[in-house]
Amino acid sequence: MKKYQAIILICLISIPFSLSGQPPVGKKGKSDCIISLEGMDRHFIVYQPDSIINDPMPVVFMFHGTSGNGEKFYNISGWKEMADKAGLISVFPSALRYCIEENSTQKHTTKWNDGKLEKYACQGQKLRDDVLFFREMVNYLNMHYPVDAKRIYASGFSNGANFVSRLTLEAPDILAATAMMAGFLQDTSYKASSLISSYLAIGDLNVMESAGIRPSWDENGINMPKLQERVMIIADKLQLDRTYNFQNGDSIITWQFDKNKGSASNMFRFSLIKDLDHKYPNGRNYPLVIAELFWEYFMQFQKEEIR
């Protein structure tokens, strides 16, 4: 009986189904998928473009922010369009809904388990393992799609960016690089098992919203205490020296950390985007399409070996 139960569990985890009940094996276009994990159904969208430019194909995961879902970011993030343009598979997972308590007020909303969730989740809830969810989605893709395992990437916005910061340290065995928009590492106790490259961007108006002061549009813009601390934590976690190269620009200014303290060749890039508030820029809500900028960054990196 125990063996039978174990087999059922494995089948539920490893054989996803579309929302229509049909297995979307290798399906081109959009597939709505479910994995049964930790006793719950976990939803995600896989988009494979009709034209195969690359075989095997790189993969980009896009993790939405608080209150969002995979469907929303399938529509607004720009990664579906990048999939068509660059020949990649884009994946749009949905976070679970939790009761959240902030400022003595409770609400139910979607949240990724970014390392801080237990601090503001209402008592009595079981917090699910989203790192495990990510790994199971990768297993699913490897089973059913022509995945280039050396070129798997993750991007995130806000709470989703917080979670991608966690994945940067907890899933570098899978990921070749990561890119976060308007989110930071929440639990500084995480340690990287290996070192990959990462990109963090945020709007200068977004910084002003949280700090009350707008960053200066020059090399000193990083020197706001809270902002500098959050940026340098990531550089430290990736074992990079705190020295950087500064790149000026009309709409984006960038600090690049690429001097590793050991023998690794990873880097970390931080950018401020001018006149941008708390958004994932997509060309409609802001002139820049951040998916294009992040994809240009991702293309520099691939895994040297897959374990």
N, C-alpha and C positions, 0 to 999 in steps of 0.2 A: 504493500500500500504506500509506503514512504517513497519507493522508487517511482510509482505512478504519479504521485503528487509533484515530485521534482521535475518530471518530464513535462507535465502540464505547465508548470511555472516557466520553464525554459521556453516552451512554445509561445506562451503569452508574451514574453519579453522579446523574443527574436523574430516573431512573425507579425508585423504590423498590418493594419487594414486601413483602407480609406474610410472616410465617414459614410460612404455608401455601402460598405461591407465587402467591397471587392479589393483584392490585393493589388496595389499600384506598382507592380514589379517593373522597374525600368521605364516607367511611363514618362513620355515627354510632355512638356507643359506643366500644369499645376496639379499636384497631388496632395490631398488632405489626409494626413496619416495619424495613427494612434499607436502608442506603445503602452501596454499594461505593465506598470512598474510600481513597486512598493504598495500594491493593492489599489492603485489608482490609474485611470486612463490619462496619458500625457499626449497632448496634441502638438503637431508641428506640420508646416507646409514645406514641401520640396518642390522646387521649380527647376526643371531641366529644359533648356532651350531646344527648339526644333532642329536647328542646325548644329551639328557637332563640329566645332572648331578645334577642340582638343580631345584627344582620346589616349589615355584616361583624362578625366576632367578635374580641374581644381574645384574646391568647395569653399563657400563663404557662409558662415552662420551669422544671422542678424538677430540680436537679442533686444527686444523692445524695452521701453521704460515702464515705470509704475502706471497701472491702470490700462496699459495697452495690451495687445495680443499679436500673435503672428500674422493674422489677416490684415490688421492695420498696417504693419510695417512691410508686408508684402506689397501693399498699395502705395505707401508713401516714402519708403527709405531710399529708393533708387537702385536697390540690388537686383530686382527682377530685370530692370533695364540693362544693368551691367552684365547680367547673365547672358542676355541676348547679344550684347555687343562684344563681350570678351570670350564667350564660350565657357562659362563656368556654371556649376550647380549652386543655387542659392537656397538656403534653408531658413525658415522663419518659425522658431518655436514659440509656444505660449506658456507663460508662467502660470502657476496656480493662484487661486484667490485665497487670501487670508483675512482674518480680522486683524486690523492694525489699530493701535492706539497711539495717537499723537496729540499733544497739548490737551490731555484729558478727554479727547473725543475719539470714539471708535468708528471705524468704517471698514467695509469689505472691498478689497481691491487686489489686483494681481501684483505679485512681487516675486523677484528672483531671490533665492537664498544666497545673498552676496557676502555673508559673514557677519552681517549686522542685524539680520532679520529677527533673531531671538530677542533683541533689545527693544523692539517696538511691536512685536506680535502679541496679541491678546493671550492671556494664560490659557493653558489646557489644549492648545493646538499641537499637532504633530507636524514639525517642519520637515519637508521632503528634501531629498538629496538631489539638487539640480546638477551637480557635477556628474553624478551617476547618470542622470537623464541625458546629459551631453554625450557621455561615452556610449550610451545605448543608441542614441541617434546616429553616431558615427558607425557603430556596428551595423545598423540597419542599412545605411548608405553603402557600406562596403559589400553587403549582401546583394543589393538590388540595383546599384548604379555604377557606372564606369568611373570610379573615384581614383584620383591621383593621391595616394596616401601621403605623398611627400609635400603636397600643397593643400593643406586644410587650414583655414583661417577663421577668425571670429571677430566680429565687430559688435558694439552695443551702444545704446543710448541711455543716459541717466542711470537708473537702477540697473538696467541691462549692461551699461558700461562698468558699473561697480562689479557686476558678476563676471564680466569678461576680464577685469583686472584679476579676479580670483583665479579664473581659468589660466591666465598667463603663468601663474605660479603652480597651479595644481594639475594642469593638463599639457605641459610642454612636450610630453611624449607623443602627443597627437598633433598639436598645433605647430605650424611653421612661423606664424606671427599673429599679432592681435592689434586692433585699433579701437579706441574708446572715444566717444563723444560725450562730454559733459558728465563724466562720472569718474570716481576715484577708488582706489583700494580701501576697503572698509576695515578689514581685520589684518593688522600688521604682524600678526603671529605666523601667517602663512610663509612658508619658505619654498623657494624654487628648487625642484628636483633636478632641473636642467635649465639652461638659459636660452630664451628666444628673444626676438626683437618685438618692440611694441611702440604704438603711436597713441598719444593722448592729445585731443584738441578740445577747446572750450571757447565760447564767445566772450569777448571782453565785457559785454553788457550782462552776461550771465554771472561773471565774477563780481561785477558791481552790485548785482541784485543780492548776492550773499555777503559781500564784504562791505558794501556801502561806499566803496571807492572804486573808480574806474582805473584799471591798470594803465600806466604810461605806455605810449606806443613806441617803445624802443627797447633796448636790451635790458633796461631796468624794470620792465613790466612784470618780470617773474618775481621781483623782490618783495611783493606783498607777503607778509609772514605766513598766513594760512595757505595761500596758493603755493608758495615756495616749499613749504613743508610737505604738502601732498605730492608735488612733483618729485621732490628729492627722495621721498620714500620709495617711489617706484624705481628710480635710478639705483638706489641702494639695493633694493631687492633683486635687481637684474645684475648686480655686482659691477656697476659702472661707476667710474670716477665722476665726481660732481662737476668737473670742468666740462665746458660745452663750446660748440661753435654756434654763433648767432647768425641768423639769416633774416634780413629785413625785407619788407614788402609792403605794397599799398594796402592789401586787404588781409594778409596773413604774415605774422612774424613767428619765427621758429627757433627753438633752442634744441640742438642735437647733441646727445651724449653718446659717444662711440668709443671711448677709451675704457676698455674692460680691465678690471683689476687682476684678472687671471689670463687664461689662454683663449677664452671664448671670443667669438667675432660678432656677438649680438650688439644691437644699438637700441636707444630709446629716443624718440622725438616728441617734443611738446610744442604745440602751436596755439597762439591766440588768434582768433578770427574777429575782425573788426565789425562793430555794429551788429553783432549777433547775440540774441538772448538765448533762452533755454530751448534749443531746437536741434533736430538732426537735419542739416541743410540738404535740400533736395532739388534746388533749382526753381522751385515754386515759392517756398516759404523764405528763400534767401537765394541770391544769385549763384552761389557755389553749390555744386553737387558733391557732397562729402564722400559718397561711395566711389566716385571717380578718383578723388585724391587718395583715399585709402587703398583702392585697388592698385594704383601706381606704386604705392609703398609696398603692398603685399608682393608684387611681382619680383621684388628683389630677393625674396627669401623662399627657400624650400628645405625640407629635412634632408640631411645628408644620408641618414639611414633610418629605417623603420623597424622598431622592435616587435 
